[in-house]
Amino acid sequence: MDVDLKATLCGGQCFSWKEKDGVYTAVMDGRLVSIRNTDDIRREGLSRYFDLDYPYGEARAYLASLSSVMKQAVSYAPGLHILNQDEWCATISFILSQNNNIKRITSLYDTLCRTYGTSVGDGSYAFPTQEQLSHATEAELRELHFGYRSVYLVSAAEEWKPIPRDLPTEEARKELLRRKGIGPKVADCILLFGLHRMDTFPMDTWMKKVMSRFFPGKDGSLFAPYEGLAQQYLFQAMREGGLSC
């Protein structure tokens, strides 16, 4: 099954892609790429980023078998994939996501790229590296409308280090929660979208409503071992109006 680019790229996993006339563009690995289908993904060398080798068919079938609600949720975006994003980029992106919506997060993401990132031509900029962002001051970031998140960005640029890939998920979560500006929801988003920990289930206000409405008394472990994918199916179905809370 082809990757559902809209559900995958515009559903809150990442904030770098722009769509026009069915073509999605973003700066990846220092170059501007354009894709419109799964063949383009392979041609651009983005198979790992789009997680093409993961057994999504098996995961879809299992989740759909759990309940009529999950079967309906899966039907709204069966081609949805979980991205393998750069951990640094995911960390900063989800620090920006606090008390924010996708449109606003994308705007702030673009501001960071234009202000501190490297130009790749055609008016496009790469996401700033940790070293590049370390030149930003809290005062500058506040002038750029990052608000209270400014101090978290400065701290991340000074102190960030990657989570060891072999660290168990619960230990990785504890490590993230020790960092300034990272709470439970942001930590789980980083784990899922920056470290591909499918055993995480990010819970924001809307997901809490979904779980309370359709799976009272349950948590993400209900969907093991595909908790992260289940969360995205439910979130997408909610955004599309398929689940009413």
C-alpha positions in Angstrom: 0.0 0.0 0.0 1.3 3.5 -0.9 2.2 5.9 1.9 -0.6 8.4 2.7 1.5 11.5 2.4 -1.1 13.9 3.7 -1.9 11.8 6.9 1.8 11.1 7.5 3.3 14.6 6.8 0.5 16.9 7.9 -0.8 15.2 11.0 1.5 16.6 13.6 4.4 14.2 13.4 6.6 16.8 11.7 6.5 20.4 10.6 8.9 20.7 7.7 6.9 19.7 4.7 4.9 22.0 2.4 2.2 20.8 0.0 1.2 22.4 -3.3 -0.9 20.6 -6.0 -0.2 17.2 -4.5 3.6 17.7 -4.3 5.3 17.7 -0.9 8.6 19.5 -0.5 11.0 19.8 2.4 14.7 20.2 3.1 16.2 16.8 3.8 19.8 16.1 4.5 20.8 19.6 3.3 18.9 19.4 0.0 15.4 20.3 -1.2 13.4 17.3 -2.2 9.9 16.9 -3.8 7.7 13.9 -3.6 4.2 12.9 -4.7 4.1 9.2 -4.2 5.9 6.1 -2.8 8.1 5.7 -5.9 9.4 9.3 -5.3 10.2 8.4 -1.7 12.4 5.5 -2.9 13.9 7.6 -5.7 14.9 10.3 -3.2 16.5 7.9 -0.8 13.9 8.4 1.9 12.8 4.8 2.5 14.1 4.8 6.1 12.6 8.2 6.9 9.2 7.0 5.7 9.7 3.7 7.5 8.9 1.6 4.4 10.3 -1.6 5.8 8.0 -1.7 8.9 5.2 -4.3 8.7 2.3 -1.8 8.5 -0.1 -4.3 6.9 0.3 -6.7 9.9 0.0 -3.8 12.3 -3.2 -2.4 10.6 -4.8 -5.9 10.7 -4.1 -6.4 14.3 -5.3 -3.0 15.5 -8.4 -3.2 13.4 -9.2 -6.6 15.1 -9.2 -5.0 18.6 -12.5 -3.2 18.3 -14.9 -1.6 15.9 -13.6 1.9 16.9 -10.1 1.0 15.9 -11.3 -0.6 12.7 -13.0 2.7 11.9 -9.9 4.7 12.9 -7.6 2.7 10.7 -9.9 3.1 7.7 -9.4 6.8 7.7 -5.7 6.6 6.9 -4.6 3.1 6.2 -1.5 4.4 4.5 -0.2 6.4 7.5 3.4 5.7 8.5 5.4 6.8 11.5 8.4 8.8 10.4 12.0 8.1 11.4 13.0 11.7 12.1 16.2 13.2 13.3 16.2 13.2 17.1 17.5 16.7 17.5 14.9 18.1 15.1 12.1 16.2 16.7 13.2 17.4 20.2 13.1 21.1 19.2 9.9 20.6 17.1 8.0 19.2 20.1 9.3 21.8 22.5 7.7 24.2 20.1 4.5 22.2 20.1 3.6 23.0 23.7 0.2 24.8 23.9 0.2 25.2 20.2 -1.5 24.1 17.0 0.0 22.6 13.8 -0.1 25.8 11.8 1.6 27.9 14.5 4.2 25.2 15.2 5.0 25.1 11.5 5.4 28.9 11.4 7.8 28.8 14.4 9.7 25.9 12.8 10.1 27.9 9.6 11.3 30.9 11.6 14.1 28.8 13.2 15.2 27.6 9.8 15.3 31.0 8.2 17.0 32.7 11.1 19.6 30.1 12.2 19.6 27.4 9.5 21.7 27.0 6.3 20.3 28.2 3.0 20.0 25.4 0.4 18.8 27.8 -2.4 15.4 28.7 -3.7 14.5 30.5 -0.5 14.7 27.2 1.5 16.7 26.6 4.7 17.8 23.5 6.5 16.8 23.1 10.2 19.5 24.6 12.4 22.0 22.3 13.9 22.6 22.3 17.7 25.7 24.4 17.1 23.9 26.9 15.0 21.0 27.2 17.4 23.5 27.7 20.3 24.1 31.2 18.9 20.5 32.2 19.6 19.8 34.2 22.8 16.6 34.1 24.8 16.1 37.8 24.0 16.4 37.1 20.3 14.0 34.2 20.4 11.4 36.2 22.3 11.6 38.9 19.7 10.9 36.2 17.1 7.7 35.3 19.1 8.8 32.1 20.7 7.6 33.3 24.0 8.2 31.2 27.1 9.6 28.4 24.9 12.7 30.6 24.3 14.4 29.6 27.5 13.7 25.9 26.7 15.3 26.3 23.2 18.4 28.0 24.7 18.7 25.2 27.2 18.3 22.5 24.6 21.0 24.1 22.4 23.4 24.2 25.3 22.7 20.8 26.9 21.1 18.4 24.3 22.6 15.0 23.7 21.1 12.0 21.9 19.3 9.2 23.8 21.3 6.0 23.5 19.4 3.8 21.0 19.6 0.7 23.3 18.2 2.5 26.3 14.8 1.0 27.3 11.9 3.2 26.6 11.0 3.9 30.2 14.6 4.9 31.0 14.7 7.0 27.9 11.5 8.7 29.0 13.0 9.5 32.5 16.0 11.0 30.8 13.9 13.2 28.6 11.7 14.3 31.6 14.9 15.6 33.4 15.4 18.1 30.6 14.1 21.7 30.8 10.8 22.2 29.0 10.0 18.6 28.4 6.9 17.1 30.1 5.2 13.7 29.6 3.4 14.5 26.3 6.5 16.1 24.7 8.7 13.3 25.9 6.5 10.7 24.3 6.3 12.6 21.1 10.1 12.7 21.0 10.3 9.0 21.7 7.7 8.1 19.0 8.7 10.5 16.2 12.4 11.0 17.0 13.3 7.5 18.2 10.6 5.4 16.7 9.6 3.9 20.0 6.3 2.3 18.9 5.5 1.4 22.6 4.7 5.1 23.4 1.3 6.7 23.3 1.4 10.5 23.4 -1.5 11.9 25.4 -2.7 15.4 24.8 -6.1 16.9 25.7 -7.8 15.5 22.6 -6.3 12.0 23.0 -7.5 12.0 26.6 -11.0 12.7 25.4 -10.8 9.9 22.8 -9.6 7.4 25.4 -12.2 8.4 27.9 -15.0 8.3 25.3 -14.1 5.0 23.6 -11.7 3.1 25.9 -12.6 4.1 29.4 -10.2 2.9 32.1 -7.7 1.9 29.5 -4.3 3.3 28.4 -2.1 2.9 25.4 -0.9 -0.5 26.4 -4.3 -1.8 25.1 -2.8 -1.5 21.6 0.6 -3.1 22.3 2.9 -3.6 20.5 1.6 -0.8 18.2 0.8 1.9 20.7 2.3 4.7 18.7 0.7 3.8 15.5 -2.7 3.3 17.2 -2.4 6.8 18.6 -1.8 8.3 15.2 -4.8 6.4 13.7 -7.0 7.6 16.4 -5.7 11.2 16.1 -6.2 11.2 12.3 -9.7 9.8 12.6 -10.6 12.5 15.1 -9.2 15.2 12.8 -11.2 13.9 9.9 -14.4 13.8 11.9 -14.6 10.1 12.1 -14.5 10.0 15.9 -16.7 12.5 17.8 -15.8 13.3 21.4 
